[in-house]
Amino acid sequence: MQNIYLTIVLAPLIGAIVAGLFKVSRRVAHSVTITGVAISCLLSFYAFKHLIIDGGATFNETLYTWMVIGDVRFEVGFLVDNLTVIMMSVVSFVSLMVHVYTIGYMHDDPGYQRFFSYISLFTFSMLMLVMSNNFLQLFFGWEAVGLVSYLLIGFWYTRDTAIYANLKAFLVNRVGDFGFLLGIALVLMYFNSLNYAEVFGLAEEQAETVIQIIPGVDWSLMSVMCILLFIGAMGKSAQVPLHVWLPDSMEGPTPISALIHAATMVTAGIFMVARMSPLFELSETALSFILIIGSITALFMGFLGLVQNDIKRVVAYSTLSQLGYMTVALGASAYSAGIFHLFTHAFFKALLFLGAGSVIIAMHHEQDMRNMGGLRKYMPITYITGLIGSLALIGFPGFAGFYSKDAIIMAVGHAERFGSGFAYFALVLGVFITALYSFRMFFLVFHGKERMDHHTQEHLHETPAVVTVPLMLLAIPSILAGAIFVGPMLYQGLFDGAIFVHHEHNPFHADHYHGVVGFTLHGLMGLPFFLAMAGVATAYFLYMVRTDIPAKIQAKFAWLHQILIDKYGFDRFNEWFFAGGARKLGSTFWSVGDVKIIDDGMVNGSARVVAWYASIMRHLQTGYLYHYAFAMIIGLAVLLGVFVLSGTA
Amino acid sequence: MDTTFTFAMADLGVLAPEILLLTMASLILVIDVYLPERMREFTFQLSQSTLIGAALLVFATYPTQSEVVMSGMYVNDAMGAVLKLFISLIVFMSFIYARSYLRARDLYKGEFFVLGLFATLGMFVMVSAHNLLMVYLGLELLSLSLYAMVAMHRDSANATEAAMKYFVLGALASGMLLYGMSILYGLTNSLDLSEILTAMQADSEQKMVMVFALVFIVIGLAFKLGAVPFHMWIPDVYQGAPTPVTLFISSAPKLAAFAIVMRLLVDGMAPLQDSWSGMLIILSVLSMIIGNVVAIAQTNLKRMLAYSTISHVGFLLLGVLTGTQSGYAASMFYTIVYTLMSMGGFAVILLLSRAGFEAEELDDLKGLYDRNSWYAAIMAILMLSMAGVPPMLGFWAKWAVLNQIVSAGLLWLAIVAVVFSVVGAFYYLRVLKLMYFDKPEDNTPIEAPLDMRLALSANGLAILALGLLPTPLMTLCFSVMGLS
């Protein structure tokens, strides 16, 4: 299996190198990268079959020792268990779909080869991240996906907004990564190892350890460590208040919005916390923290989706909100439900993004929903797949999102942790909001009056097969993935051994489960279902029947609308406090520290001293023989003085 | 002196390299007189064969363990043999480098090679000396040959002045060395190094007088090495002497000087290690400071390399002053590396010079890359190596000695050494800047005979290749010091 796992990782890397470093034609670029990712995808499915269907053994081996410092080993190795293999399959499958889709979407772009190289590189990095068996390689993957994300957000590097957005993403992620790195440092400090198995094995022993960061204040080691690690996850998985980069990342081309900023990379934080569950389970404080952050994100980011007019931004806020759901699941110790939602979300969110991309192509890169409408009859495939994606997102019974979202809400309802009451409220209300903004978008785009200009309308037609085939292929798991996996993932212990939950924390007990049908029927009677339906109905009423009402509400609650348009002022605050403050601090340091002290004082100063000294010493070299002899005699006298006289004492 | 000399024929076998050098040098001296001008090449070939022969004989008599022969006059050990092999190699290379320069200046006479061979003999004697008299004999044989070589260009006022200074200061240093030796003889009643060692270990009462003698001996050694403040001759002599002679002086004799440091201080006066370590620390720090700083102010390339030599001497003393076998090994490694680099550096000056033109100003290196990118690359390798940039060999040399002084607990000294090698990096990198980023002032094509071009290329590439694979040479130096 080792060679198979290596191939899974390296095939996309080779594709990326060929497409990126050599001057190849467009055809070669997409053929070679798609082949690489297709190999990864097929082999990942094979590994999926091997582990999950045939019940093969978990693979945990070190392949290469990078360096050894003291008794700490820095290694490259793979840990492939049921959790990993699910992530591998999702990543490589969505990536493959996006690769194919890109042929259509980027058809006229001059950076075609570069784009393929980047997304293949991303696939490699993401696989390294999920397959790692140690913190160091995890961090490598973490940073590598961040790098590719940065490169892709700024893919159209001549646009000022794109450059602004990628810098912002970079800086915000730096904040998260700083916490993450500190967390890893704590792990290394107390466990003296970076290997997952070793660290998790020792975790129980450190459960009671307290540390003093501020003298006199005792903190639980596990809480500090887990919160620091989670800060990393907050950056990558865009949780409040480190979420600000994600909406702006929509400046990148749509395929990567689907792949990186919806389906895979942003879920790295969720995956990481689930992987670290043996550590997180030891800290009630950290889990509460996660629970609260997640519920704030889930609810408040959903609200923002209501006022956006850019089709991609609506989906982006929906992603933020759904990431909040996953995070809440983690905080409620329902790691498996978090991963389950990650799994289903990857399909339907990629589907929605690619569907939005398909609309954007047809609309000639127009993204404002106010200029769309009635696209149903021009783009039937996009319409149907869009409907499937939306139903999955709002959690319509039978669709994938229903099972995972319901499981999360149920788990939070059962949880008895500080903050779980608020979280439950946020999630349930969130269901209504989700349905409202999803179907607002759906109706504005596909139904109603055709509001586009005449020229665009004449050219409207369904997008080519390279676009629609991925949509159809993604629609299948968006419907089925939930019903198939709800039993195994939540109740039948698919993640046993990969995810650790304290028995009393576990919200899913096998004896509560009565099959998919039972679960579905139970959902039909639940509050979330009715809220979702209410959301759809409200959207229908506001955007199909009485289209004048939204404007009136907006006028009446102008202050509220303004807050939402301002995105609660996070951006304004960051711009003023952090960016402005940093610039001010920087220019102070520059003018005082750099120019005066370092440049004038240390650099030029030491150069002046050296030059001055050299010119003096140069004059001592007079050329006169007796001066030279004199220097020797002085040397003699000094040596005699120092050593002979001091020797007698 | 109550030692009776016994003479065993078998001992002569051990001395075969020296005997060959002496015989051939005398023979070449005679032959050369009768050779017509056009057959001068023969002298060169004969000299080179002599060096190869001497090296082969050194190899043939390579000792399995240290042996003292000729009634304690002469020691044949692994360190000596390795140093002699490197001396032969470096003199051999120097002769190749010297040839076209000398020919272009009407200096292509037998005397350069004959004097060179006698100097080599002197170095061999120094390396194997086991008696104060032998040390002095070898030293004087080397020095007298060098004085004459510096003055070889009789019409040049600079060369004559340099020779004069070198001679007078050299005589002063020799006088001091001899004075120290005579006190030592007075104290221990012997000239034999092992007997001196035994006498010192037995008698600790007279430490003060012994240190008094030690000071004079250390000064004699410091002068030969060129450590501050006994370095003043170096810039003037390096600049004044014809470049091939400068190349010769700056390379192989440092190996011999290292050898007599080992013979006198370690083999003969180990009990005074406290004292001589202290003296070497002073010399080493001063050398690193003055060498590196003053080099920055130089505009003359030969003078710059002269100060660079002084700073390298400061570095090579670092290993010796730890007083440990591994420290000596690190110093030996440093010395060998230094000679290879120094030889290459001066060889580039020779390469750029031609009839009627001495390429000895820094400005003459301007735009070397445009004129000939290959030799610019070779010079860049040499300069980076001298600055101690990995992966060049010079990095490992610095690493080795720094490693030793850190293990010896002299962290502050290591910091001083690192700081001043950073200062020193400035003038090495300036050479790179001149070669690569400035426009050439003169576009005369670079011409040199094939053997010189090959030798220089091999020299530069060896610095790079040995830098990538430093283990064999380093292991060799450690093994001759009895370390595995």
Interface residues (C-beta under 8 A of the other chain):
Chain A: V610 A611 Y613 A614 S615 M617 R618 Q621 G623 L625 H627 Y628 A629 A631 M632 I634 G635 L636 V638 L639 L640 V642 F643 V644 G647 T648
Chain B: M164 K165 V168 L169 L172 A173 M176 K207 M208 V211 F212 L214 V215 F216 V218 I219 A222 F223 P229 F230 M232 W233 P235 D236 S275 G278 M279 I282 I290 V293 V294 I296 A297 Q298 V423
